[in-house]
Amino acid sequence: MQKYFWLMPALVLSFAASIAAAENREVVINYEDPHGVALALAILPHSEQLPPWMQAEAKSGTGNNIGQIALTAGSDDGDGGQHTKYLFAFQSGDKSGGAAGTSELKLDLGRGQDVEVQLSSDALPDLPVCEPTPNPQLPCRISDLSRDLLAVELRHASNLAGNLRNLMTAHGLVMDDLAAKRILAVLDTGNSIQHVDFVGLVRGKDEILSAPDAASVFVVRLRRNGELSIVERNRDSNVGASDFKFSFEE
């Protein structure tokens, strides 16, 4: 009987966790669709540089749907840097409405990395979805999950960069050029994004990290309604080598 009472709290906690998991789930976009990550990371801090046709597409109609976006072969920058190139096609297939000005976007992310987006009239929906491998067959479409995230960013692009700067100033943060970047999306039961955490995008000015490429505990959170905030994502536990003992050491 005593064993039964010891198990009950664990069962209750497990059941509650299962209910929570059924309501929302967290997805690492770097694993699900690594080929949409570069564009999502580029837009947030540089949203003020986006051409009108990119923002108009996300604001047209209802919801956050946008046209197809494909990854294609990038040109060599000649300096060993990383150049990522995307093709962007309107839902209607007609680019005449919002394509005033240049039909290309180039964002310099620093440290030899840049992202390019080119307006396209090609039939991008006919392309296969990019496989989550380092070298997929090109060109290929990014996933619906990445498109959903980009639609949120584009829909609120006019405010994102400025709000991010204000948050960084208020919390004493700087952009982090060294940390490994991850994008964590929380999805509801309909696979719609509720919020997204950008890990490794910023760090505290005086924050001490365990390694040069380690990510800060400060994370930029983007909600579906365009609201930005700074949250802390700490490890569940800090386990050191001294916490483990072999049987012969006891």
ChimeraX commands (.cxc) that place a marker at each C-alpha (Angstrom):
marker #1 position 0.00,0.00,0.00 radius 0.5
marker #1 position 2.85,2.38,0.75 radius 0.5
marker #1 position 4.24,1.86,-2.71 radius 0.5
marker #1 position 0.89,2.82,-4.19 radius 0.5
marker #1 position 0.85,6.19,-2.44 radius 0.5
marker #1 position 4.40,6.95,-3.56 radius 0.5
marker #1 position 3.43,6.36,-7.19 radius 0.5
marker #1 position 0.27,8.47,-7.18 radius 0.5
marker #1 position 1.94,11.93,-7.30 radius 0.5
marker #1 position 4.15,10.82,-10.18 radius 0.5
marker #1 position 1.12,9.52,-12.06 radius 0.5
marker #1 position -0.78,12.74,-11.52 radius 0.5
marker #1 position 2.15,14.84,-12.72 radius 0.5
marker #1 position 2.61,12.61,-15.73 radius 0.5
marker #1 position -1.07,12.89,-16.61 radius 0.5
marker #1 position -1.00,16.69,-16.27 radius 0.5
marker #1 position 2.08,16.90,-18.46 radius 0.5
marker #1 position 0.38,14.76,-21.10 radius 0.5
marker #1 position -2.59,17.14,-21.17 radius 0.5
marker #1 position -0.31,20.16,-21.56 radius 0.5
marker #1 position 1.61,18.40,-24.33 radius 0.5
marker #1 position -1.64,17.70,-26.16 radius 0.5
marker #1 position -2.53,21.39,-26.11 radius 0.5
marker #1 position 0.76,22.86,-27.30 radius 0.5
marker #1 position 4.06,21.50,-28.51 radius 0.5
marker #1 position 7.47,23.04,-29.02 radius 0.5
marker #1 position 9.29,22.54,-32.31 radius 0.5
marker #1 position 12.90,23.43,-33.11 radius 0.5
marker #1 position 12.65,24.93,-36.60 radius 0.5
marker #1 position 16.39,24.36,-37.09 radius 0.5
marker #1 position 15.64,20.62,-37.13 radius 0.5
marker #1 position 12.27,20.68,-38.93 radius 0.5
marker #1 position 13.28,23.13,-41.65 radius 0.5
marker #1 position 16.85,24.44,-41.32 radius 0.5
marker #1 position 16.60,26.13,-44.72 radius 0.5
marker #1 position 14.06,28.72,-43.59 radius 0.5
marker #1 position 16.05,29.78,-40.54 radius 0.5
marker #1 position 18.47,32.18,-42.27 radius 0.5
marker #1 position 15.67,34.34,-43.68 radius 0.5
marker #1 position 13.71,34.38,-40.41 radius 0.5
marker #1 position 16.84,35.45,-38.48 radius 0.5
marker #1 position 17.62,38.13,-41.07 radius 0.5
marker #1 position 14.19,39.77,-41.13 radius 0.5
marker #1 position 13.71,40.39,-37.40 radius 0.5
marker #1 position 16.56,42.87,-36.81 radius 0.5
marker #1 position 16.43,44.28,-40.38 radius 0.5
marker #1 position 12.69,44.56,-40.94 radius 0.5
marker #1 position 12.95,48.27,-41.76 radius 0.5
marker #1 position 14.94,47.40,-44.88 radius 0.5
marker #1 position 12.26,45.18,-46.42 radius 0.5
marker #1 position 10.80,46.33,-49.75 radius 0.5
marker #1 position 7.08,47.21,-49.86 radius 0.5
marker #1 position 6.18,44.15,-51.92 radius 0.5
marker #1 position 7.27,41.77,-49.19 radius 0.5
marker #1 position 5.22,43.50,-46.51 radius 0.5
marker #1 position 2.20,44.01,-48.77 radius 0.5
marker #1 position 1.95,40.29,-49.47 radius 0.5
marker #1 position 1.58,39.38,-45.79 radius 0.5
marker #1 position -0.91,42.18,-45.11 radius 0.5
marker #1 position -3.20,41.38,-48.01 radius 0.5
marker #1 position -6.45,39.57,-47.28 radius 0.5
marker #1 position -6.99,37.86,-43.94 radius 0.5
marker #1 position -4.77,35.63,-41.84 radius 0.5
marker #1 position -1.02,35.36,-42.19 radius 0.5
marker #1 position -0.78,33.44,-45.45 radius 0.5
marker #1 position 1.88,34.43,-47.93 radius 0.5
marker #1 position 3.08,33.09,-51.25 radius 0.5
marker #1 position 5.65,30.38,-51.75 radius 0.5
marker #1 position 9.29,30.85,-50.77 radius 0.5
marker #1 position 12.02,28.65,-52.18 radius 0.5
marker #1 position 15.68,28.14,-51.46 radius 0.5
marker #1 position 17.88,28.29,-54.54 radius 0.5
marker #1 position 21.57,28.16,-55.32 radius 0.5
marker #1 position 23.38,31.21,-53.96 radius 0.5
marker #1 position 26.21,32.95,-55.76 radius 0.5
marker #1 position 29.74,32.71,-54.39 radius 0.5
marker #1 position 30.81,35.90,-52.66 radius 0.5
marker #1 position 34.45,35.07,-53.35 radius 0.5
marker #1 position 35.54,35.52,-49.74 radius 0.5
marker #1 position 34.45,32.20,-48.33 radius 0.5
marker #1 position 31.36,33.75,-46.75 radius 0.5
marker #1 position 27.87,32.29,-46.60 radius 0.5
marker #1 position 25.32,33.53,-49.13 radius 0.5
marker #1 position 21.75,32.26,-48.87 radius 0.5
marker #1 position 19.35,33.05,-51.72 radius 0.5
marker #1 position 15.57,32.73,-51.74 radius 0.5
marker #1 position 12.87,33.09,-54.38 radius 0.5
marker #1 position 9.59,34.74,-53.36 radius 0.5
marker #1 position 6.36,34.33,-55.33 radius 0.5
marker #1 position 3.04,36.05,-54.63 radius 0.5
marker #1 position 0.01,33.90,-53.95 radius 0.5
marker #1 position -1.76,35.32,-56.98 radius 0.5
marker #1 position 1.25,34.76,-59.23 radius 0.5
marker #1 position 0.98,38.40,-60.34 radius 0.5
marker #1 position 3.84,40.55,-59.10 radius 0.5
marker #1 position 2.71,43.78,-60.73 radius 0.5
marker #1 position 0.67,45.04,-57.75 radius 0.5
marker #1 position 3.28,45.48,-55.04 radius 0.5
marker #1 position 6.58,45.26,-56.89 radius 0.5
marker #1 position 7.29,48.98,-57.15 radius 0.5
marker #1 position 11.02,49.60,-57.04 radius 0.5
marker #1 position 13.60,46.86,-56.84 radius 0.5
marker #1 position 12.54,43.23,-57.06 radius 0.5
marker #1 position 15.48,42.06,-54.97 radius 0.5
marker #1 position 16.43,42.33,-51.32 radius 0.5
marker #1 position 19.93,41.87,-49.93 radius 0.5
marker #1 position 20.64,41.90,-46.21 radius 0.5
marker #1 position 24.20,41.96,-44.90 radius 0.5
marker #1 position 24.20,40.08,-41.60 radius 0.5
marker #1 position 27.89,40.69,-40.91 radius 0.5
marker #1 position 30.72,38.22,-40.34 radius 0.5
marker #1 position 30.62,37.12,-43.99 radius 0.5
marker #1 position 26.93,36.17,-44.06 radius 0.5
marker #1 position 24.22,37.67,-46.23 radius 0.5
marker #1 position 20.71,36.81,-47.36 radius 0.5
marker #1 position 19.13,37.61,-50.70 radius 0.5
marker #1 position 15.46,37.44,-51.68 radius 0.5
marker #1 position 14.40,37.75,-55.31 radius 0.5
marker #1 position 10.84,38.26,-56.51 radius 0.5
marker #1 position 9.87,35.40,-58.83 radius 0.5
marker #1 position 7.01,34.60,-61.20 radius 0.5
marker #1 position 7.99,30.93,-61.47 radius 0.5
marker #1 position 5.62,28.16,-60.38 radius 0.5
marker #1 position 7.22,27.65,-56.98 radius 0.5
marker #1 position 4.36,25.48,-55.60 radius 0.5
marker #1 position 5.44,22.77,-58.04 radius 0.5
marker #1 position 8.84,22.48,-56.35 radius 0.5
marker #1 position 9.46,19.78,-53.72 radius 0.5
marker #1 position 9.72,20.77,-50.06 radius 0.5
marker #1 position 13.34,21.11,-48.91 radius 0.5
marker #1 position 14.59,18.05,-47.08 radius 0.5
marker #1 position 16.08,18.76,-43.64 radius 0.5
marker #1 position 19.57,17.87,-44.84 radius 0.5
marker #1 position 22.65,20.09,-45.25 radius 0.5
marker #1 position 22.54,19.84,-49.05 radius 0.5
marker #1 position 18.99,19.41,-50.37 radius 0.5
marker #1 position 18.16,19.26,-54.07 radius 0.5
marker #1 position 17.81,22.87,-55.25 radius 0.5
marker #1 position 15.61,24.74,-55.81 radius 0.5
marker #1 position 13.12,23.58,-53.18 radius 0.5
marker #1 position 10.30,25.13,-51.13 radius 0.5
marker #1 position 10.71,25.92,-47.46 radius 0.5
marker #1 position 8.16,24.28,-45.17 radius 0.5
marker #1 position 4.73,25.63,-44.25 radius 0.5
marker #1 position 6.01,26.09,-40.70 radius 0.5
marker #1 position 8.76,28.45,-41.85 radius 0.5
marker #1 position 6.31,30.29,-44.10 radius 0.5
marker #1 position 3.98,30.75,-41.13 radius 0.5
marker #1 position 6.81,32.31,-39.12 radius 0.5
marker #1 position 7.90,34.55,-42.00 radius 0.5
marker #1 position 4.29,35.66,-42.51 radius 0.5
marker #1 position 4.13,36.81,-38.88 radius 0.5
marker #1 position 7.40,38.72,-39.31 radius 0.5
marker #1 position 6.35,40.34,-42.58 radius 0.5
marker #1 position 2.91,41.28,-41.31 radius 0.5
marker #1 position 4.47,43.26,-38.44 radius 0.5
marker #1 position 7.72,44.25,-40.16 radius 0.5
marker #1 position 7.15,47.99,-39.78 radius 0.5
marker #1 position 7.54,47.73,-35.98 radius 0.5
marker #1 position 9.82,44.77,-35.36 radius 0.5
marker #1 position 13.30,46.27,-35.75 radius 0.5
marker #1 position 12.47,49.40,-33.75 radius 0.5
marker #1 position 10.77,47.47,-30.96 radius 0.5
marker #1 position 13.74,45.08,-30.79 radius 0.5
marker #1 position 16.17,47.97,-30.39 radius 0.5
marker #1 position 14.04,49.47,-27.62 radius 0.5
marker #1 position 13.89,46.15,-25.78 radius 0.5
marker #1 position 17.63,45.67,-26.07 radius 0.5
marker #1 position 18.27,49.14,-24.66 radius 0.5
marker #1 position 15.82,48.62,-21.80 radius 0.5
marker #1 position 17.38,45.27,-20.82 radius 0.5
marker #1 position 21.03,46.17,-21.45 radius 0.5
marker #1 position 21.45,43.74,-24.35 radius 0.5
marker #1 position 23.55,43.67,-27.52 radius 0.5
marker #1 position 23.31,41.65,-30.71 radius 0.5
marker #1 position 25.25,38.38,-30.49 radius 0.5
marker #1 position 27.34,37.59,-33.58 radius 0.5
marker #1 position 29.02,34.50,-32.12 radius 0.5
marker #1 position 26.34,32.34,-30.52 radius 0.5
marker #1 position 24.73,29.43,-32.33 radius 0.5
marker #1 position 21.21,30.48,-33.35 radius 0.5
marker #1 position 18.05,28.44,-32.75 radius 0.5
marker #1 position 14.40,29.18,-33.40 radius 0.5
marker #1 position 11.89,27.43,-31.13 radius 0.5
marker #1 position 8.22,27.58,-32.13 radius 0.5
marker #1 position 5.28,26.75,-29.87 radius 0.5
marker #1 position 2.39,25.35,-31.94 radius 0.5
marker #1 position -1.23,24.78,-31.00 radius 0.5
marker #1 position -3.27,21.69,-31.89 radius 0.5
marker #1 position -3.88,23.12,-35.36 radius 0.5
marker #1 position -0.12,23.53,-35.94 radius 0.5
marker #1 position -0.44,27.33,-35.85 radius 0.5
marker #1 position 2.40,29.29,-34.28 radius 0.5
marker #1 position 1.54,30.82,-30.91 radius 0.5
marker #1 position 4.97,32.30,-30.25 radius 0.5
marker #1 position 8.56,31.86,-31.36 radius 0.5
marker #1 position 11.76,32.17,-29.32 radius 0.5
marker #1 position 14.93,33.37,-31.06 radius 0.5
marker #1 position 17.79,31.85,-29.06 radius 0.5
marker #1 position 21.30,33.26,-29.43 radius 0.5
marker #1 position 20.18,36.47,-31.12 radius 0.5
marker #1 position 21.05,38.78,-28.21 radius 0.5
marker #1 position 23.12,38.65,-25.02 radius 0.5
marker #1 position 23.68,40.81,-21.95 radius 0.5
marker #1 position 26.43,43.42,-22.22 radius 0.5
marker #1 position 28.17,42.04,-19.14 radius 0.5
marker #1 position 26.86,38.48,-19.34 radius 0.5
marker #1 position 29.48,35.78,-18.77 radius 0.5
marker #1 position 28.97,32.77,-21.06 radius 0.5
marker #1 position 30.52,29.33,-20.78 radius 0.5
marker #1 position 31.98,29.48,-24.31 radius 0.5
marker #1 position 32.32,32.05,-27.13 radius 0.5
marker #1 position 29.52,30.42,-29.13 radius 0.5
marker #1 position 27.28,29.70,-26.11 radius 0.5
marker #1 position 23.77,31.18,-26.18 radius 0.5
marker #1 position 22.60,33.75,-23.67 radius 0.5
marker #1 position 19.77,33.08,-21.25 radius 0.5
marker #1 position 18.06,36.14,-22.76 radius 0.5
marker #1 position 15.77,35.19,-25.62 radius 0.5
marker #1 position 13.73,37.30,-28.01 radius 0.5
marker #1 position 10.11,36.12,-28.07 radius 0.5
marker #1 position 7.81,36.97,-30.98 radius 0.5
marker #1 position 4.10,36.33,-30.55 radius 0.5
marker #1 position 1.70,35.75,-33.40 radius 0.5
marker #1 position 0.20,39.21,-32.91 radius 0.5
marker #1 position 3.63,40.80,-33.50 radius 0.5
marker #1 position 4.39,41.53,-29.85 radius 0.5
marker #1 position 8.08,41.28,-28.94 radius 0.5
marker #1 position 9.44,40.59,-25.47 radius 0.5
marker #1 position 12.62,39.45,-23.74 radius 0.5
marker #1 position 12.38,36.26,-21.70 radius 0.5
marker #1 position 14.92,34.12,-19.89 radius 0.5
marker #1 position 15.31,30.47,-20.80 radius 0.5
marker #1 position 17.39,28.83,-18.09 radius 0.5
marker #1 position 18.47,25.23,-18.01 radius 0.5
marker #1 position 16.27,22.88,-16.04 radius 0.5
marker #1 position 19.29,21.97,-13.90 radius 0.5
marker #1 position 23.00,22.65,-13.72 radius 0.5
marker #1 position 24.86,19.37,-13.58 radius 0.5
marker #1 position 28.60,19.36,-13.12 radius 0.5
marker #1 position 31.17,16.62,-13.32 radius 0.5
marker #1 position 31.48,16.61,-9.52 radius 0.5
marker #1 position 27.80,15.64,-9.23 radius 0.5
marker #1 position 28.56,12.15,-10.54 radius 0.5
marker #1 position 30.26,9.46,-8.44 radius 0.5
marker #1 position 31.25,5.94,-9.32 radius 0.5
marker #1 position 30.42,3.10,-6.94 radius 0.5
marker #1 position 34.06,2.63,-5.90 radius 0.5
marker #1 position 34.22,6.30,-4.80 radius 0.5
marker #1 position 31.45,5.94,-2.20 radius 0.5
marker link #1:1,2 radius 0.2
marker link #1:2,3 radius 0.2
marker link #1:3,4 radius 0.2
marker link #1:4,5 radius 0.2
marker link #1:5,6 radius 0.2
marker link #1:6,7 radius 0.2
marker link #1:7,8 radius 0.2
marker link #1:8,9 radius 0.2
marker link #1:9,10 radius 0.2
marker link #1:10,11 radius 0.2
marker link #1:11,12 radius 0.2
marker link #1:12,13 radius 0.2
marker link #1:13,14 radius 0.2
marker link #1:14,15 radius 0.2
marker link #1:15,16 radius 0.2
marker link #1:16,17 radius 0.2
marker link #1:17,18 radius 0.2
marker link #1:18,19 radius 0.2
marker link #1:19,20 radius 0.2
marker link #1:20,21 radius 0.2
marker link #1:21,22 radius 0.2
marker link #1:22,23 radius 0.2
marker link #1:23,24 radius 0.2
marker link #1:24,25 radius 0.2
marker link #1:25,26 radius 0.2
marker link #1:26,27 radius 0.2
marker link #1:27,28 radius 0.2
marker link #1:28,29 radius 0.2
marker link #1:29,30 radius 0.2
marker link #1:30,31 radius 0.2
marker link #1:31,32 radius 0.2
marker link #1:32,33 radius 0.2
marker link #1:33,34 radius 0.2
marker link #1:34,35 radius 0.2
marker link #1:35,36 radius 0.2
marker link #1:36,37 radius 0.2
marker link #1:37,38 radius 0.2
marker link #1:38,39 radius 0.2
marker link #1:39,40 radius 0.2
marker link #1:40,41 radius 0.2
marker link #1:41,42 radius 0.2
marker link #1:42,43 radius 0.2
marker link #1:43,44 radius 0.2
marker link #1:44,45 radius 0.2
marker link #1:45,46 radius 0.2
marker link #1:46,47 radius 0.2
marker link #1:47,48 radius 0.2
marker link #1:48,49 radius 0.2
marker link #1:49,50 radius 0.2
marker link #1:50,51 radius 0.2
marker link #1:51,52 radius 0.2
marker link #1:52,53 radius 0.2
marker link #1:53,54 radius 0.2
marker link #1:54,55 radius 0.2
marker link #1:55,56 radius 0.2
marker link #1:56,57 radius 0.2
marker link #1:57,58 radius 0.2
marker link #1:58,59 radius 0.2
marker link #1:59,60 radius 0.2
marker link #1:60,61 radius 0.2
marker link #1:61,62 radius 0.2
marker link #1:62,63 radius 0.2
marker link #1:63,64 radius 0.2
marker link #1:64,65 radius 0.2
marker link #1:65,66 radius 0.2
marker link #1:66,67 radius 0.2
marker link #1:67,68 radius 0.2
marker link #1:68,69 radius 0.2
marker link #1:69,70 radius 0.2
marker link #1:70,71 radius 0.2
marker link #1:71,72 radius 0.2
marker link #1:72,73 radius 0.2
marker link #1:73,74 radius 0.2
marker link #1:74,75 radius 0.2
marker link #1:75,76 radius 0.2
marker link #1:76,77 radius 0.2
marker link #1:77,78 radius 0.2
marker link #1:78,79 radius 0.2
marker link #1:79,80 radius 0.2
marker link #1:80,81 radius 0.2
marker link #1:81,82 radius 0.2
marker link #1:82,83 radius 0.2
marker link #1:83,84 radius 0.2
marker link #1:84,85 radius 0.2
marker link #1:85,86 radius 0.2
marker link #1:86,87 radius 0.2
marker link #1:87,88 radius 0.2
marker link #1:88,89 radius 0.2
marker link #1:89,90 radius 0.2
marker link #1:90,91 radius 0.2
marker link #1:91,92 radius 0.2
marker link #1:92,93 radius 0.2
marker link #1:93,94 radius 0.2
marker link #1:94,95 radius 0.2
marker link #1:95,96 radius 0.2
marker link #1:96,97 radius 0.2
marker link #1:97,98 radius 0.2
marker link #1:98,99 radius 0.2
marker link #1:99,100 radius 0.2
marker link #1:100,101 radius 0.2
marker link #1:101,102 radius 0.2
marker link #1:102,103 radius 0.2
marker link #1:103,104 radius 0.2
marker link #1:104,105 radius 0.2
marker link #1:105,106 radius 0.2
marker link #1:106,107 radius 0.2
marker link #1:107,108 radius 0.2
marker link #1:108,109 radius 0.2
marker link #1:109,110 radius 0.2
marker link #1:110,111 radius 0.2
marker link #1:111,112 radius 0.2
marker link #1:112,113 radius 0.2
marker link #1:113,114 radius 0.2
marker link #1:114,115 radius 0.2
marker link #1:115,116 radius 0.2
marker link #1:116,117 radius 0.2
marker link #1:117,118 radius 0.2
marker link #1:118,119 radius 0.2
marker link #1:119,120 radius 0.2
marker link #1:120,121 radius 0.2
marker link #1:121,122 radius 0.2
marker link #1:122,123 radius 0.2
marker link #1:123,124 radius 0.2
marker link #1:124,125 radius 0.2
marker link #1:125,126 radius 0.2
marker link #1:126,127 radius 0.2
marker link #1:127,128 radius 0.2
marker link #1:128,129 radius 0.2
marker link #1:129,130 radius 0.2
marker link #1:130,131 radius 0.2
marker link #1:131,132 radius 0.2
marker link #1:132,133 radius 0.2
marker link #1:133,134 radius 0.2
marker link #1:134,135 radius 0.2
marker link #1:135,136 radius 0.2
marker link #1:136,137 radius 0.2
marker link #1:137,138 radius 0.2
marker link #1:138,139 radius 0.2
marker link #1:139,140 radius 0.2
marker link #1:140,141 radius 0.2
marker link #1:141,142 radius 0.2
marker link #1:142,143 radius 0.2
marker link #1:143,144 radius 0.2
marker link #1:144,145 radius 0.2
marker link #1:145,146 radius 0.2
marker link #1:146,147 radius 0.2
marker link #1:147,148 radius 0.2
marker link #1:148,149 radius 0.2
marker link #1:149,150 radius 0.2
marker link #1:150,151 radius 0.2
marker link #1:151,152 radius 0.2
marker link #1:152,153 radius 0.2
marker link #1:153,154 radius 0.2
marker link #1:154,155 radius 0.2
marker link #1:155,156 radius 0.2
marker link #1:156,157 radius 0.2
marker link #1:157,158 radius 0.2
marker link #1:158,159 radius 0.2
marker link #1:159,160 radius 0.2
marker link #1:160,161 radius 0.2
marker link #1:161,162 radius 0.2
marker link #1:162,163 radius 0.2
marker link #1:163,164 radius 0.2
marker link #1:164,165 radius 0.2
marker link #1:165,166 radius 0.2
marker link #1:166,167 radius 0.2
marker link #1:167,168 radius 0.2
marker link #1:168,169 radius 0.2
marker link #1:169,170 radius 0.2
marker link #1:170,171 radius 0.2
marker link #1:171,172 radius 0.2
marker link #1:172,173 radius 0.2
marker link #1:173,174 radius 0.2
marker link #1:174,175 radius 0.2
marker link #1:175,176 radius 0.2
marker link #1:176,177 radius 0.2
marker link #1:177,178 radius 0.2
marker link #1:178,179 radius 0.2
marker link #1:179,180 radius 0.2
marker link #1:180,181 radius 0.2
marker link #1:181,182 radius 0.2
marker link #1:182,183 radius 0.2
marker link #1:183,184 radius 0.2
marker link #1:184,185 radius 0.2
marker link #1:185,186 radius 0.2
marker link #1:186,187 radius 0.2
marker link #1:187,188 radius 0.2
marker link #1:188,189 radius 0.2
marker link #1:189,190 radius 0.2
marker link #1:190,191 radius 0.2
marker link #1:191,192 radius 0.2
marker link #1:192,193 radius 0.2
marker link #1:193,194 radius 0.2
marker link #1:194,195 radius 0.2
marker link #1:195,196 radius 0.2
marker link #1:196,197 radius 0.2
marker link #1:197,198 radius 0.2
marker link #1:198,199 radius 0.2
marker link #1:199,200 radius 0.2
marker link #1:200,201 radius 0.2
marker link #1:201,202 radius 0.2
marker link #1:202,203 radius 0.2
marker link #1:203,204 radius 0.2
marker link #1:204,205 radius 0.2
marker link #1:205,206 radius 0.2
marker link #1:206,207 radius 0.2
marker link #1:207,208 radius 0.2
marker link #1:208,209 radius 0.2
marker link #1:209,210 radius 0.2
marker link #1:210,211 radius 0.2
marker link #1:211,212 radius 0.2
marker link #1:212,213 radius 0.2
marker link #1:213,214 radius 0.2
marker link #1:214,215 radius 0.2
marker link #1:215,216 radius 0.2
marker link #1:216,217 radius 0.2
marker link #1:217,218 radius 0.2
marker link #1:218,219 radius 0.2
marker link #1:219,220 radius 0.2
marker link #1:220,221 radius 0.2
marker link #1:221,222 radius 0.2
marker link #1:222,223 radius 0.2
marker link #1:223,224 radius 0.2
marker link #1:224,225 radius 0.2
marker link #1:225,226 radius 0.2
marker link #1:226,227 radius 0.2
marker link #1:227,228 radius 0.2
marker link #1:228,229 radius 0.2
marker link #1:229,230 radius 0.2
marker link #1:230,231 radius 0.2
marker link #1:231,232 radius 0.2
marker link #1:232,233 radius 0.2
marker link #1:233,234 radius 0.2
marker link #1:234,235 radius 0.2
marker link #1:235,236 radius 0.2
marker link #1:236,237 radius 0.2
marker link #1:237,238 radius 0.2
marker link #1:238,239 radius 0.2
marker link #1:239,240 radius 0.2
marker link #1:240,241 radius 0.2
marker link #1:241,242 radius 0.2
marker link #1:242,243 radius 0.2
marker link #1:243,244 radius 0.2
marker link #1:244,245 radius 0.2
marker link #1:245,246 radius 0.2
marker link #1:246,247 radius 0.2
marker link #1:247,248 radius 0.2
marker link #1:248,249 radius 0.2
marker link #1:249,250 radius 0.2
view
